[in-house]
């Protein structure tokens, strides 16, 4: 079995995309995942499974749809993937409270990426590594134009963003 970190796109503690973590853990265990853990109420799951990435993402999506009624995008990667991501973070010497990882469903199309990067995004900074975008925001993420919706719309990919500290905690929890 491999330990996987699963990020849910757009989950909120309240409202339309509410997915309570305790019942989600139970539902995922019932669906066959093992040692299911969650971090905070915004859709961060760690689980042990023999499933590959695509099958795991489909399973989690379907469990959420069936149990909670949501159509939530799911992105899963091995725990080691996130360990390496933290090591390759181009902004690792910066304040982790202003550093974010956006996980993309796949590496972006080169033409779309070039068009996205062309105008620049000052005062914020963004660097892409494969299917990851690392963001360094000048002040607060909520004030940045480099938000998840913009990245998805311009790159035509599903994406979900987490602050550096959340990724580091998930890696720690995954062991």
Protein Blocks (a to p, Z undefined) as FASTA:
>chain_A
ZZdddddehiafedjklccfklmmmmmmmnopahiacedjeopacdddfbdfklmmmmmm
mmmmmmnopacddddddfklmmmmmmmomklmpcfklcccdddfbdcdfklmmmmmmnop
afbdcddehjaccdddfkbmklpmbbfklmmmmnopacddddfklmmmmmmmnZZ
